[in-house]
Every structure is written in C-alpha cells, then in structure tokens.
C-alpha cells in the first residue's frame, strides 16, 4: 500500500516537473510512477526543451549581432573611398 502511494506521488511530481521543463508530462509521469525516486532524479537532471517562442527570440537576437549595422558609419572599419591611391 505504501509503495502504491509513493509511486503515485512520484508520478504526480514527475508530471509537474516535466511541464515546467516543457517535456511530455504523460510520458514522464508514467516513468516516474514506475521507477519512483530514480525516475524523478533522471527527470531533474534531464535537459529541458526550449519553447519555440524562446528559440525564435534567441535566433533573432543572434542574427542581429551577426548582421552589419545598417545606417551607421563604418569609417573606422573600412578605408575612406575619397583618399588618394
């Protein structure tokens, strides 16, 4: 009886942890139910999936850094075209 209660608690906790990490809560709830504390430990150290919105924001931020600045003067980085050759 105690084993079933402990398994159910581990399963419910696994569902909530999986949701917070953007992982499949049904799968991880079942894994934690059947494996108990060991499943919760694995889930705790499992890498979380980035949400699609956060991933797009991160890509947009990286792309802005890689693109040259438009409208800003780059005379310090490039030679002046009006100088004598």
C-alpha positions in Angstrom: 0.0 0.0 0.0 2.8 2.4 0.9 4.6 1.6 -2.4 1.5 2.5 -4.4 1.1 5.8 -2.6 4.8 6.7 -3.1 4.6 5.7 -6.8 1.5 7.9 -7.3 3.2 10.8 -5.6 6.3 10.4 -7.7 4.1 10.2 -10.8 2.3 13.4 -10.0 5.5 15.2 -9.1 7.0 14.0 -12.4 4.1 15.4 -14.4 4.6 18.9 -12.9 8.4 18.8 -13.3 8.0 17.7 -16.9 5.5 20.5 -17.6 7.9 23.1 -16.2 10.7 21.7 -18.4 8.4 21.6 -21.5 8.7 17.8 -21.8 5.9 15.3 -22.3 4.1 15.1 -18.9 2.2 11.9 -19.6 5.4 10.0 -20.5 7.4 11.4 -17.6 4.5 10.8 -15.2 4.4 7.2 -16.2 8.2 6.8 -16.0 8.3 8.4 -12.5 5.3 6.3 -11.4 7.0 3.0 -12.3 10.6 3.9 -11.4 9.9 6.2 -8.3 12.7 8.3 -7.0 15.1 7.2 -9.6 12.8 8.5 -12.4 12.5 11.8 -10.6 16.2 12.1 -10.3 16.7 11.4 -14.0 14.0 14.0 -14.8 15.5 16.5 -12.6 18.8 16.4 -14.4 17.3 16.0 -17.9 17.8 19.0 -20.2 14.6 21.0 -20.8 13.3 21.7 -24.3 13.4 25.3 -25.3 10.0 26.6 -26.2 9.5 27.5 -29.9 9.0 31.2 -29.0 12.2 31.3 -26.9 14.1 29.6 -29.6 12.9 32.1 -32.2 13.8 35.0 -29.9 17.2 33.6 -29.4 17.8 33.1 -33.1 16.6 36.7 -33.8 19.0 38.1 -31.2 21.9 36.1 -32.7 21.1 37.2 -36.2 21.0 40.9 -35.2 24.5 40.6 -33.9 25.8 38.9 -37.0 24.3 41.3 -39.5 26.2 44.5 -40.2 24.7 47.7 -38.8 22.7 49.5 -41.4 22.7 53.2 -41.4 25.7 53.5 -39.1 29.0 54.8 -40.3 31.7 52.2 -40.6 34.6 54.5 -41.5 36.6 53.1 -38.6 36.4 49.6 -40.1 36.7 50.4 -43.8 39.1 52.7 -45.7 37.7 56.0 -46.8 36.9 55.9 -50.5 37.9 59.6 -51.1 41.6 59.1 -50.1 44.4 59.2 -52.7 45.6 55.9 -54.0 
